[in-house]
Amino acid sequence: MDYIEINGAALRYDVSGAGEQTLVLVHEMGGTLESWDDVAPRLAGRRQVLRYDTRGAGMSQKARGELHIDTMADDIAALLDALGISGKVALAGVAVGGAIALHFAARYPERTSAVVAGSPATGMAPDRRAAALERVAKTEREGMAVAAEDSMATGYAIEVRGNAARYARFRTRWLGNDPASYATIYRMLANTQMQDELLKLACPVMVIGATFDRVRPPPMAEAVAKAIPNARYVELPTTHYMAAATPELIADTVSDFLTSVGA
């Protein structure tokens, strides 16, 4: 792992594997590049895999004030430039990471070969916005622990907690988030609306719905897929934090799709 200062922020990143093609992995809100710990090795046999802590997350520079999803996509472009990765890349992201991956594809179509988006958080319904912002304000004031039980119950469903050590590791890492940065990213999501750009995506896209996702249930993921021309949709027996909870399933699904579209 290493660190780099790009696009006005310091980011932590990791590159593994080898090959002509590169896959960028973008973690969920509240996650870190470690969310992909058990996925990346399964994908690095045939391609180069780049994962990183998004701005405001993990050990990357913390975020304050207003944040826009354009900046998140531009961070990926700047990271690719700094690492000398000039060809098209595939991206896989979960939740807000899925939205960032899709937004990168819309903002940089010439640099994108394919996208896999799991339960993509491409916006927030107006009727949910006030309550969500109230919850995140409380988290910012009182710390991550006040939101942990609800976030784990809805995002890391009990149905997929068979590996107790894996769940405990994820939960403990999640509690280590900086509450102010977490709130900044959450408010970015609340202000994001991607419906129009989804209609214009031209690269191959797969959207994954998660049977046990109680944050963004399968119908919400399927609606995103239906908005994207020729997108594939699949529902898997997983949860919102799918890369961390069911890495084998996600790795196989991502690999099979990228292979099928030559990415």
N, C-alpha and C positions, 0 to 999 in steps of 0.2 A: 504494500500500500504506500501511497505517497500523497503529497499535498502540492497544490498549485494555486497561484493567484491569477484569476482571469475575470474579465468582465466586471471588475470592481468588487470581487469577493474571493475569499480563500476557500477552496474546496478540497475535500479528501476524496481520493479515487483509487481504484484498483484495476489493473489490466492483467488478464490471464488468458491462457490458450494461445493458439496461433492459427493462421490461415489468412486467405485473401479477404474474407468477409468479416465485418465487425458487427457485433450485437451490443447495443447499449441497454442496460437494465436500469429502470427508474423505480425506486421504492415508493411505498405508500406514505401518506401523511402520518407522522409519528414514528416512521420506520427509519432505517439507516441502510447502508449498503450491505450490512450483515443480514438483512431480510432475505438476501439472495445467497447466503452461505452454502446452502445445500442444493441450490439450483445451478449456480455458475459452473461448478466442476462438471456437471452433467452436460453442459452446453459448450464447454471449452475444448472438447476433443476435435471439433471440426472447424472452429472459428475463433477469432479473437473476441473476448468478452470484456467490456468496459462497464464497470459499475461505480457509483459515486454517491456521496452524501449530498443531497440537494442543498441549495442555499437555505440556511436556517435550520438544517437538520444534522443530527449526529455530531461529527467533529468538524463539519464545515462552518464557515463564519455565520454567526447568528444574525437573524433578520429583525429589523425594526421598521416601524412606519408602514407606508403603503408598498405593497408588492403586487406585481402584475405577472400573469402567466407568460407574457411575452419575455420577461426577464428569465424565467425558468427555461424556456426554450433556447434563448440566446446563450445561456450558460452552457448548454450541451454543445452548441455550435462552436463556442469559444474553446471548450475543452477539446473537441475534435481537432480544431485548428492547432492548438498548442501541442497536441500529441502527434501531429502530422498525419492524421487520418483524413484523407481527402476524398475517397470514394463514397458511394452511397452506403448508408448503414441501416440495419434493421433495429427496431426498438421494441422492447417489451416493458410494460409498466403496469402497476397495480394501483387502483383507486385514483388518487390525485396523480400518481406516477403514470397511470394510463392516460389521463387527460393531458399531462405534459408531453407524453410521447405522441399523442394524436395532434396536439398543437404544433409540435416540432414538424410533423409531416405536412401540416397546412402551411406553416411559415417557411419551411425549407424543403419544398417538394423535390428539388433537384438533388437533395442530399439523403433522401429517404427511399429505401427499397421495400420496406414492409413494416407493419406495426401489429403487435399483439397487445390488446388492452383488456385487463381483467377488472371487471366492475368499475369501469372508468367514471371518475367523478367530474363530469363535463359541465356541471352547473348545479344550482340549488333551486328547488321549487320555491316560489315566492311565499307560499303558505308555511314553509318550514324555516324560512330565513331568520325571523325574529327569535324564535326559540333556540335555534342553533347558535346564534350570536350571543344570546344570553348565557348559554352553557359555556361557550368558549371564553367569555369574559370572566366567568367564575373560575375557570381553570387557570386563566392568566393571573388572577388575584391570589388564589389559594393553592395552586400547584397541581401537578399532574395526577396526584393520588385521588383527588375528588372526582376525576372522570374515569379512573381506571376500570372500576367494576363494570360500568355501563359499556365502555369502549370494548372491553374484552368479551362481554356477553354478546354484543351485537356484531363485533368484528372478528372474533376468534371463537367461533361457536363451539359449544361443549361437544357437539357431535364429531369434531375433528381434533379433540385433545387427547387422542390415544397415546401420543408420545409426550408424557408429562414433562420431561426435561426440556424438550423443544418449546413447549408452551411457557414454562417458567422462565426460560431464557428470553423469549420474546417479550413477555410481560415486564420483566425486570428492566430490560433495555428500553422499553417504551416509557417506563417511569422516569428514566434519565433524561427525557426531553427537556429543553429549555421552555418553560411555559409561555414566555413572551414570543419566542420564535414560532412555537406551535400555533399560537393565536394569530400571528401575522399570516401564516400560511393558510389557516382556516378562513380568515377574512378574505384572502385572495380567492379562495374557492367560492365564497359567498358572492363575490363580485364577478365571477366568471360565467360567461354564456357562450357556448361553442356551437350552437345549433346551425348557424349559417355556414361556418367553415367545415362542419362535418359533411355537408352536402357536396363540397367541392373536392374532397379527398380523392386522389386518383391511384394511390399505391394500394397493393393488397393489404387488407386489414382483417384480422380476426378479433372478435369481441368475445370474452369469456364471461358468462354469468355463473354465479356461485349459488348452489342450492341452499346453503345454510348461511347466506349473507343476509343479515338483518339490518345492515346499514343501507345497502343498495341491492335489493332483491333482484332476482333474475329478470322480471319484466322491465326494470329500469335499464339493465344492461342490454337487453334485447332491443329496446327502443333506440338506444344509441346505434346498435348495429343496423337497424332498419333505416336510419338516417344517412348512413354511409353507402355510397354506390358500390354494389357488388360485395359488400362485406360478408364474411362468414360469421355465424354465431354458433356457439356451443355452450351448453350448460354442463358444469362439472360438479361432482359431490365435494365441494370445498366451501371456503368461507371468505369473508372480505379480505383478510390478510393472507391471501392464498399462497403467495410464494413462501412465506415463513411456515405456514401450517401444513401445506401439502406439496413440498418441493418436488418430489418425484413425479407427481401428476402434472404439475405445471411445466416442469422441464420437458417431459415427453410431449406435451401438447404444443409448446412453443417450438420445439425442434421439428416435430412432424409438419407443422404449418410452414415454417421457414423453408424446409426442404421442398415442400410441395410447390412453393412459389419461386424457388430458385434464389432465395435470399439467405 
